[in-house]
């Protein structure tokens, strides 16, 4: 029996991530650039003995060729200006950036990258809405565009995955995703909401991925007191048998939305009549976004909470209650490199320049480097203990459940060896950053004896200076810039950190297994 989702993050020390649910990080990077329709190359071979008729044919051919080129160019220009098409065939594609092997960490800011500070390149408001945020979200939606949205209801890392699933579902249904905020379900209710765009660079995501997305704060005025009604699909009610209502989330309340839910059809559940499976596939859910399938499954909406409003699932703004368990083949796919939600979406959730700046400060402080020093290559470790101890039923003794420090160190040495072979980079033990929710001082002393350093958010007063969200966010960012990473099996926090290091840094990674004595023996 695997661990269930976690789920609490300590208040100020290392922000403990949520576990993933038990099993039963640009289109451009995965597709070659599209070829423009080519014109056949015709060469006419003329000699001095050509007759007048030959010259006439040449002129005629040249004229027709020119006309053809003009027509083709006009058609191309017309199609490129269409605002209502977001299919993959219209997505601009570029080649992946090569990561050269270097003896020091590349700058956190790429000179040629886009940032959300490039306001001279950004319009006053998103092209996917009519204008500035309005009192009612409907007044800001384009008539020539369809949208999708959903809510979150877990810890931060699981919520990142949920939003990635939503964006991917939007991409295959040709819809613009409207991204809500993160809500403090596991960092303390008084932490306040965290805007998606405060952590992840949304304009850069749109450019890099070719997938259109906009934040709710750009659609509806966050200060609006107008209650909007909306019809949504309840996925949660269809995939599990204990709760006969939609998955609860505080997001609709914060957006001042009154939702009328319709239970999704039973066929969206991947494994019918199996209570331990909560998954559904992207294309099963996508069926409900198209007219024929939608029309077969509407007409059974339940009254909304506040106004008693009854409405079928909206077609202009497609809405699902909870998409964490969605996948191409099933749930928990971020653990695998084929995950489309990672490959095409989450791998393009890049940190904002502000998060990058703060992260670089924390890395330098951890290694006691000058403020202007170049950051050397390093290895990051994430050790999740905390509530995982509740899932140590296979361990004969409590101390047998988690991998001891020497086992983790063995994984670190494996990463060191791979980096030497793969990139010619030598990372000493003194260039290892470890993050963990472990509270035992003796355990931390053992890691320090190896030369490993930690980010002490209590000492640095991270929560007091930046807010209670930031210990967990900065830990994730610190992991992502490492050349190597060692994580904890079955931790979603480790899974996303591993994906980022592998895809963003072309780095080396390992995962430490746990749950019983010698679980990571190999």
C-alpha positions as CSV (number, residue, x, y, z in Angstrom):
1,X,0.0,0.0,0.0
2,X,1.5,3.3,-1.1
3,X,1.3,6.6,0.8
4,X,-1.8,8.8,0.2
5,X,-1.4,12.5,-0.5
6,X,0.0,14.5,2.3
7,X,-0.8,17.0,3.4
8,X,0.6,19.7,5.4
9,X,3.6,22.0,5.0
10,X,5.4,23.2,8.1
11,X,5.0,26.8,8.8
12,X,8.4,28.3,8.3
13,X,11.0,25.6,8.0
14,X,11.5,23.7,4.8
15,X,8.1,23.7,3.0
16,X,7.2,20.0,3.0
17,X,5.6,19.0,-0.3
18,X,2.7,16.8,-0.8
19,X,3.1,13.2,-1.8
20,X,1.8,12.0,-5.1
21,X,-1.2,9.7,-5.1
22,X,-0.2,6.0,-5.1
23,X,0.2,4.2,-8.5
24,X,-2.1,0.9,-9.2
25,X,8.5,20.5,-16.9
26,X,7.1,23.5,-25.5
27,X,5.9,21.8,-28.5
28,X,9.0,23.1,-30.1
29,X,11.3,20.8,-28.1
30,X,9.5,17.7,-29.4
31,X,8.6,18.5,-33.0
32,X,10.7,19.6,-35.9
33,X,10.0,23.1,-37.2
34,X,7.1,23.0,-39.6
35,X,8.0,23.1,-43.3
36,X,6.5,26.0,-45.3
37,X,4.6,24.8,-48.4
38,X,7.2,24.8,-51.0
39,X,6.9,25.9,-54.6
40,X,8.4,23.6,-57.2
41,X,11.5,24.9,-58.8
42,X,11.2,25.1,-62.5
43,X,14.1,26.0,-64.7
44,X,13.5,26.8,-68.4
45,X,16.4,26.2,-70.7
46,X,16.6,28.9,-73.4
47,X,19.1,29.3,-76.2
48,X,19.8,32.0,-78.6
49,X,17.6,30.4,-81.3
50,X,14.4,30.8,-79.3
51,X,11.6,32.1,-81.2
52,X,9.2,34.9,-80.4
53,X,6.8,32.2,-79.2
54,X,9.4,31.0,-76.7
55,X,9.9,34.5,-75.3
56,X,6.1,34.9,-75.0
57,X,5.8,31.6,-73.1
58,X,8.7,32.7,-70.8
59,X,7.0,36.0,-70.0
60,X,3.6,34.3,-69.5
61,X,5.2,31.7,-67.2
62,X,7.0,34.4,-65.2
63,X,3.8,36.4,-64.8
64,X,1.9,33.3,-63.6
65,X,4.6,32.4,-61.2
66,X,4.6,35.9,-59.7
67,X,0.8,35.8,-59.4
68,X,1.0,32.5,-57.6
69,X,3.6,33.8,-55.2
70,X,1.5,36.9,-54.4
71,X,-1.6,34.7,-53.9
72,X,0.2,32.3,-51.6
73,X,1.8,35.2,-49.5
74,X,-1.7,36.8,-49.1
75,X,-3.2,33.5,-48.0
76,X,-0.4,33.0,-45.5
77,X,-0.8,36.5,-44.1
78,X,-4.5,36.0,-43.8
79,X,-4.3,32.7,-42.0
80,X,-1.6,34.0,-39.6
81,X,-3.8,36.9,-38.5
82,X,-6.7,34.7,-37.4
83,X,-7.2,35.1,-33.7
84,X,-9.6,32.3,-33.2
85,X,-7.4,29.3,-34.0
86,X,-5.2,27.7,-31.4
87,X,-4.7,24.3,-33.0
88,X,-1.2,22.7,-33.0
89,X,-0.9,23.3,-36.7
90,X,-0.8,27.0,-36.1
91,X,1.7,26.9,-33.2
92,X,5.0,28.5,-33.9
93,X,7.8,26.0,-33.3
94,X,11.5,26.6,-32.6
95,X,14.4,24.4,-31.9
96,X,15.3,23.5,-28.3
97,X,18.1,25.4,-26.7
98,X,21.4,23.5,-26.3
99,X,22.9,23.4,-22.8
100,X,26.7,23.5,-23.2
101,X,28.8,21.7,-20.6
102,X,30.4,24.4,-18.4
103,X,32.5,24.5,-15.3
104,X,30.1,26.9,-13.7
105,X,26.4,27.3,-13.5
106,X,25.0,29.3,-16.4
107,X,23.4,32.6,-15.4
108,X,19.9,32.3,-14.1
109,X,18.9,34.9,-16.6
110,X,19.4,34.0,-20.3
111,X,20.3,37.1,-22.3
112,X,18.0,36.2,-25.1
113,X,15.1,34.9,-23.0
114,X,11.8,36.7,-22.6
115,X,10.8,37.9,-19.1
116,X,7.7,39.4,-17.7
117,X,9.6,42.6,-17.3
118,X,9.8,43.1,-21.1
119,X,6.8,45.3,-20.9
120,X,7.7,47.2,-24.1
121,X,6.9,43.9,-25.9
122,X,3.7,43.2,-24.0
123,X,0.3,44.7,-24.8
124,X,-1.7,46.5,-22.1
125,X,-3.8,43.4,-21.7
126,X,-3.9,39.9,-22.9
127,X,-4.9,39.3,-26.6
128,X,-7.1,36.5,-25.4
129,X,-9.6,38.9,-23.7
130,X,-11.4,42.0,-24.9
131,X,-9.7,44.5,-22.5
132,X,-8.8,45.2,-18.9
133,X,-10.5,43.0,-16.2
134,X,-14.2,43.6,-15.9
135,X,-16.8,43.3,-13.1
136,X,-18.2,40.2,-14.7
137,X,-15.9,37.7,-16.4
138,X,-18.4,37.3,-19.3
139,X,-18.0,40.9,-20.4
140,X,-14.3,40.2,-21.1
141,X,-14.5,37.0,-23.1
142,X,-14.1,37.1,-26.8
143,X,-16.9,35.8,-29.0
144,X,-14.5,34.2,-31.4
145,X,-12.6,32.3,-28.7
146,X,-13.5,29.4,-26.3
147,X,-12.0,29.0,-22.9
148,X,-11.4,26.4,-20.2
149,X,-10.9,26.6,-16.4
150,X,-10.8,24.4,-13.3
151,X,-10.0,24.5,-9.6
152,X,-7.4,23.1,-7.2
153,X,-7.8,21.3,-3.9
154,X,-4.5,19.9,-2.6
155,X,-1.0,21.0,-1.7
156,X,1.0,23.4,-3.8
157,X,2.9,20.8,-6.0
158,X,-0.2,18.8,-6.7
159,X,-1.9,22.0,-7.6
160,X,0.8,22.9,-10.1
161,X,0.2,19.5,-11.6
162,X,-3.5,20.1,-11.6
163,X,-3.2,23.4,-13.5
164,X,-0.8,21.7,-16.0
165,X,-3.4,19.1,-16.7
166,X,-6.0,21.8,-17.2
167,X,-3.7,23.6,-19.7
168,X,-3.0,20.5,-21.6
169,X,-6.7,19.7,-21.8
170,X,-7.3,23.2,-23.1
171,X,-4.6,22.6,-25.8
172,X,-6.3,19.5,-27.2
173,X,-9.7,21.1,-27.2
174,X,-8.5,24.4,-28.8
175,X,-9.3,26.5,-25.8
176,X,-7.6,29.4,-24.0
177,X,-6.9,28.4,-20.4
178,X,-7.9,30.8,-17.6
179,X,-5.6,30.2,-14.7
180,X,-6.8,30.8,-11.2
181,X,-4.5,31.6,-8.2
182,X,-2.9,29.2,-5.7
183,X,-4.8,29.1,-2.4
184,X,-3.1,28.4,0.9
185,X,-4.6,25.0,1.7
186,X,-1.3,23.7,3.2
187,X,0.8,26.7,4.1
188,X,-1.7,28.1,6.6
189,X,-5.0,29.8,5.7
190,X,-3.7,33.2,6.7
191,X,-0.9,33.1,4.1
192,X,-3.1,34.6,1.5
193,X,-3.5,33.7,-2.1
194,X,-0.6,33.4,-4.5
195,X,-1.1,34.6,-8.0
196,X,0.0,32.1,-10.6
197,X,1.9,34.8,-12.4
198,X,3.8,35.8,-9.3
199,X,5.6,32.4,-9.4
200,X,5.4,31.4,-13.1
201,X,6.1,33.7,-16.1
202,X,2.8,33.5,-18.0
203,X,3.8,35.6,-21.1
204,X,6.9,33.5,-21.5
205,X,4.8,30.3,-21.1
206,X,2.6,31.5,-24.0
207,X,5.6,32.1,-26.2
208,X,7.6,29.0,-25.4
209,X,4.8,26.5,-25.4
210,X,2.6,28.0,-28.1
211,X,-0.4,27.3,-25.8
212,X,-2.6,30.3,-25.0
213,X,-3.3,31.0,-21.3
214,X,-4.4,34.0,-19.3
215,X,-4.9,34.6,-15.5
216,X,-8.3,35.1,-13.9
217,X,-7.1,38.4,-12.6
218,X,-6.8,39.6,-16.2
219,X,-10.3,38.5,-17.0
220,X,-12.3,39.5,-14.0
221,X,-11.4,42.3,-11.6
222,X,-10.2,40.7,-8.4
223,X,-12.0,43.5,-6.4
224,X,-15.3,42.8,-8.2
225,X,-18.3,42.1,-5.9
226,X,-20.4,40.8,-8.8
227,X,-21.5,37.2,-8.4
228,X,-21.1,35.3,-11.7
229,X,-23.0,32.1,-12.3
230,X,-21.4,29.3,-14.2
231,X,-22.3,25.7,-15.2
232,X,-19.4,23.2,-14.7
233,X,-18.8,19.4,-15.0
234,X,-18.2,17.5,-11.8
235,X,-15.4,15.0,-12.6
236,X,-14.9,14.1,-8.9
237,X,-18.4,12.8,-8.5
238,X,-17.9,10.4,-11.4
239,X,-14.6,8.9,-10.5
240,X,-15.1,8.1,-6.8
241,X,-17.9,6.6,-4.8
242,X,-17.6,8.2,-1.3
243,X,-18.6,11.8,-2.0
244,X,-21.7,12.5,-4.0
245,X,-20.9,16.0,-4.9
246,X,-18.3,18.1,-6.7
247,X,-14.8,18.4,-5.3
248,X,-14.7,21.3,-2.9
249,X,-12.4,24.2,-3.6
250,X,-12.2,27.7,-2.3
251,X,-11.2,29.1,-5.7
252,X,-14.8,29.7,-7.0
253,X,-15.6,31.6,-3.7
254,X,-12.5,33.8,-4.2
255,X,-13.4,34.5,-7.8
256,X,-17.0,35.3,-6.7
257,X,-18.4,32.4,-8.9
258,X,-21.6,30.5,-8.1
259,X,-21.3,27.1,-9.7
260,X,-24.1,24.8,-10.9
261,X,-22.5,21.3,-11.3
262,X,-23.5,18.5,-13.6
263,X,-22.1,15.1,-12.8
264,X,-19.8,13.9,-15.6
265,X,-20.9,10.5,-17.2
266,X,-19.5,7.4,-15.6
267,X,-17.5,6.4,-18.7
268,X,-14.9,9.1,-17.9
269,X,-13.6,6.9,-15.0
270,X,-10.6,4.9,-16.3
271,X,-11.2,1.8,-14.2
272,X,-14.9,1.2,-13.8
273,X,-16.3,0.0,-10.5
274,X,-12.8,0.2,-8.8
275,X,-12.9,2.4,-5.7
276,X,-9.2,2.9,-5.5
277,X,-8.9,4.4,-8.9
278,X,-9.8,8.1,-9.3
279,X,-8.4,8.7,-12.8
280,X,-9.8,9.7,-16.1
281,X,-8.0,10.3,-19.4
282,X,-7.6,13.6,-21.2
283,X,-9.6,12.5,-24.2
284,X,-12.4,11.1,-22.2
285,X,-12.8,14.5,-20.6
286,X,-12.2,16.3,-23.9
287,X,-15.3,14.5,-25.4
288,X,-17.5,16.6,-23.1
289,X,-16.1,19.8,-24.7
290,X,-17.5,19.0,-28.2
291,X,-21.2,19.5,-29.2
292,X,-22.3,16.0,-29.9
293,X,-21.1,14.4,-26.7
294,X,-22.0,17.5,-24.6
295,X,-25.6,17.4,-25.8
296,X,-25.9,13.7,-24.8
297,X,-24.9,14.4,-21.2
298,X,-26.5,17.7,-20.2
299,X,-29.9,18.3,-18.6
300,X,-29.2,17.1,-15.0
301,X,-27.5,20.2,-13.4
302,X,-27.8,20.7,-9.7
303,X,-28.6,24.1,-8.1
304,X,-25.7,26.5,-7.4
305,X,-24.7,27.1,-3.7
306,X,-25.6,30.8,-3.4
307,X,-28.3,31.7,-5.9
308,X,-29.9,28.3,-6.5
309,X,-29.0,28.8,-10.2
310,X,-29.3,25.8,-12.5
311,X,-27.3,25.7,-15.7
312,X,-25.9,23.1,-18.0
313,X,-22.1,23.1,-18.3
314,X,-21.0,26.2,-20.1
315,X,-19.7,25.9,-23.6
316,X,-18.0,29.3,-23.9
317,X,-16.1,28.7,-20.7
318,X,-15.7,25.0,-20.3
319,X,-15.3,24.2,-16.6
320,X,-14.3,21.1,-14.6
321,X,-14.2,20.8,-10.8
322,X,-11.0,18.8,-10.4
323,X,-8.3,17.6,-12.8
324,X,-5.5,16.3,-10.7
325,X,-6.3,12.7,-11.5
326,X,-6.4,13.3,-15.3
327,X,-3.7,11.8,-17.6
328,X,-3.0,10.3,-21.0
329,X,-3.2,6.8,-19.7
330,X,-3.9,7.3,-16.0
331,X,-3.0,9.2,-12.9
332,X,0.4,10.1,-11.5
333,X,2.0,10.4,-14.9
334,X,4.4,13.2,-14.0
335,X,6.7,10.4,-12.7
336,X,7.2,9.3,-16.3
337,X,9.0,11.0,-19.1
338,X,6.1,10.4,-21.6
339,X,3.7,12.6,-19.5
340,X,2.2,15.0,-22.0
341,X,1.2,17.4,-19.2
342,X,4.9,17.7,-18.3
343,X,6.3,17.6,-21.9
344,X,4.0,20.2,-23.4
345,X,2.9,22.3,-20.4
346,X,4.6,22.1,-17.0
347,X,8.2,22.1,-18.4
348,X,7.4,25.6,-19.7
349,X,6.2,26.8,-16.3
350,X,9.4,28.9,-15.8
351,X,10.0,31.0,-12.8
352,X,9.4,34.8,-13.0
353,X,12.5,36.9,-13.0
354,X,11.7,37.9,-9.4
355,X,11.8,34.3,-8.2
356,X,15.0,33.8,-10.1
357,X,16.6,36.8,-8.5
358,X,15.7,35.7,-5.0
359,X,16.8,32.2,-5.7
360,X,20.2,33.3,-6.8
361,X,20.6,35.3,-3.6
362,X,19.7,32.2,-1.5
363,X,22.1,29.9,-3.4
364,X,25.0,32.3,-2.9
365,X,24.2,32.6,0.8
366,X,24.0,28.8,1.2
367,X,27.5,28.5,-0.3
368,X,28.8,31.7,1.4
369,X,29.6,33.3,-1.9
370,X,29.9,37.1,-2.6
371,X,26.8,38.7,-3.9
372,X,28.4,39.1,-7.4
373,X,30.0,35.7,-7.5
374,X,29.3,33.3,-10.3
375,X,27.2,30.4,-9.0
376,X,29.1,27.1,-9.4
377,X,27.5,23.8,-10.4
378,X,25.8,22.1,-7.5
379,X,23.7,19.1,-6.5
380,X,20.4,19.5,-4.7
381,X,18.7,17.0,-2.4
382,X,15.1,16.8,-1.3
383,X,14.4,14.4,1.6
384,X,10.8,14.0,2.6
385,X,10.0,12.5,5.9
386,X,7.3,14.1,8.0
387,X,4.0,12.5,7.5
388,X,5.5,9.8,5.3
389,X,6.2,8.0,8.6
390,X,2.5,7.1,8.6
391,X,3.2,4.8,5.7
392,X,6.0,2.8,7.2
393,X,3.9,-0.3,7.7
394,X,6.4,-2.5,5.9
395,X,9.3,-1.5,8.2
396,X,9.8,-3.9,11.2
397,X,11.4,-1.0,13.2
398,X,10.6,2.7,12.9
399,X,14.2,3.5,12.1
400,X,14.1,1.1,9.1
401,X,11.5,3.1,7.2
402,X,13.6,5.9,5.7
403,X,16.9,5.7,3.9
404,X,19.9,6.6,6.3
405,X,22.3,9.3,5.3
406,X,24.9,7.0,3.9
407,X,22.3,5.6,1.4
408,X,21.5,9.1,0.3
409,X,25.2,9.9,0.0
410,X,25.6,6.9,-2.3
411,X,23.0,8.4,-4.6
412,X,24.8,11.7,-4.5
413,X,28.0,10.0,-5.5
414,X,26.2,8.3,-8.4
415,X,25.1,11.8,-9.6
416,X,28.6,13.1,-9.2
417,X,30.0,10.3,-11.3
418,X,27.4,10.8,-14.0
419,X,28.1,14.5,-14.2
420,X,31.8,13.8,-14.6
421,X,31.1,11.4,-17.4
422,X,28.3,13.3,-19.1
423,X,29.4,16.9,-18.8
424,X,32.9,16.9,-17.5
425,X,31.7,18.7,-14.4
426,X,33.1,17.9,-10.9
427,X,30.8,18.8,-8.1
428,X,32.4,18.3,-4.6
429,X,30.4,17.4,-1.5
430,X,30.7,21.0,-0.4
431,X,28.6,22.0,-3.3
432,X,25.5,20.0,-2.2
433,X,22.3,21.7,-0.9
434,X,19.9,19.6,1.1
435,X,16.3,20.5,1.8
436,X,14.1,18.5,4.1
437,X,11.3,18.6,6.7
438,X,13.4,16.4,9.1
439,X,13.4,17.9,12.6
440,X,16.1,15.8,14.3
441,X,19.2,17.9,15.0
442,X,21.4,14.8,15.0
443,X,20.3,14.0,11.4
444,X,21.2,17.5,10.3
445,X,24.6,17.3,12.0
446,X,25.3,14.1,10.0
447,X,24.5,15.9,6.7
448,X,26.7,18.8,7.7
449,X,29.6,16.4,8.5
450,X,29.5,15.4,4.8
451,X,29.9,19.0,3.8
452,X,26.3,19.5,2.7
453,X,24.7,22.9,3.3
454,X,21.1,23.7,4.0
455,X,18.8,26.6,3.4
456,X,17.5,27.6,6.8
457,X,14.3,29.6,6.2
458,X,13.9,30.3,9.9
459,X,17.3,31.9,10.1
460,X,16.8,33.8,6.8
461,X,13.3,34.8,7.8
462,X,12.0,33.9,4.4
463,X,8.3,33.8,5.5
464,X,8.6,37.1,7.3
465,X,10.3,38.9,4.4
466,X,8.6,37.3,1.3
467,X,5.5,35.6,2.7
468,X,4.6,32.1,3.9
469,X,4.5,30.7,0.4
470,X,8.1,31.4,-0.3
471,X,10.0,28.7,1.6
472,X,8.4,26.0,-0.5
473,X,8.6,28.0,-3.8
474,X,12.2,28.9,-3.3
475,X,13.2,25.3,-2.4
476,X,11.7,24.2,-5.7
477,X,13.5,26.9,-7.6
478,X,16.8,26.1,-5.9
479,X,16.4,22.5,-6.9
480,X,15.6,23.4,-10.5
481,X,19.0,25.2,-11.1
482,X,21.1,22.3,-9.9
483,X,23.1,20.2,-12.2
484,X,22.2,17.2,-10.2
485,X,19.3,16.2,-8.0
486,X,18.5,13.4,-5.5
487,X,14.9,13.1,-4.5
488,X,12.5,11.1,-2.4
489,X,10.4,8.4,-4.0
490,X,6.6,9.1,-4.1
491,X,7.0,12.8,-3.4
492,X,5.4,15.0,-6.0
493,X,7.8,17.8,-4.9
494,X,10.7,15.5,-5.8
495,X,9.1,14.4,-9.0
496,X,8.8,18.0,-10.4
497,X,12.2,18.9,-9.2
498,X,13.7,15.9,-10.9
499,X,11.9,16.8,-14.1
500,X,13.1,20.4,-14.1
501,X,16.8,19.3,-13.5
502,X,16.6,16.7,-16.3
503,X,14.9,19.0,-18.9
504,X,16.1,22.5,-17.9
505,X,19.7,21.6,-17.0
506,X,20.3,18.3,-18.8
507,X,21.3,17.2,-15.4
508,X,21.8,13.9,-13.6
509,X,19.1,12.7,-11.1
510,X,18.4,9.8,-8.7
511,X,15.4,8.9,-6.5
512,X,15.8,7.3,-3.0
513,X,13.3,4.6,-2.2
514,X,12.0,4.1,1.3
515,X,9.3,2.3,3.3
516,X,11.3,-0.6,4.7
517,X,14.8,-1.6,5.6
518,X,17.2,-1.5,2.6
519,X,14.4,-0.3,0.3
520,X,17.0,1.6,-1.8
521,X,19.6,-1.3,-1.9
522,X,20.8,-1.7,-5.4
